[in-house]
Amino acid sequence: MAKKSKGNRMQIILECTEHKATGLPGTSRYITQKNKKNTPDRVELKKYNPIMKKYTVHKEIK
């Protein structure tokens, strides 16, 4: 039988920082994965925010 390992990949949630600062209702969130061994720091990616209709910086939240 194959041994199941926990692995280094973990699921993270990215949330829009610009939308949060404006105080508008709703949030833009994305779910993705990262390798915690290669990237121990929090991730920042530019993703599309459908509410604001533009590309914004999304940061990893806990």
N, C-alpha and C positions, 0 to 999 in steps of 0.2 A: 504494500500500500504506500502511496505517496504521502509524505509528511507535509502537513499544513503549517505554514509559517505565517506569522502576523505580518511581516513585511515592513518596509519603510514608507509605503505610500499611505497618505491619509487624505480624507475628504476635507476641503475647506470651503468657506463661504466668502465671496467678495462682495463688498457693499460700496456704493457710490459715495464719495466724499463731498462732491459739489452739491448734490441733491440734499444731503443731510444738512448742509450749512444754510441752504435757502429756506428751509422750513416748510416746503411744499408738501402736501399729503402724498403718501405712497413712498415706496422705496424701490431702488433698482438693485437686485441681488443676483449673483451668479454662483453656481456650485461647480467646483472643479477639484482636481487632485494635485497634490505635490509630493515630492519625495523629501521627507523631513531630514534625511541624512545629507542630501546635496544642498538643500535650501532651508536652513534652520530659522532664518529670519522671516518676518512677515512679507508676503508677496504684494506687489503693486502692479496692476495691469491696466492698460487703457481698453475699456470696453464700451459698447454702445448703450446709452441710457435712453430707452424708448419714451420715457415721460418728458425728458428735456430735449429729445430728438437731436442728440449730438454725442460724440465720443468724450468720455470723462474718465478720470482716474478712479479705479476701484481698488480698495485696500482690503486685505484679509481681516476678518473679524473672528473672535473666538466663538 
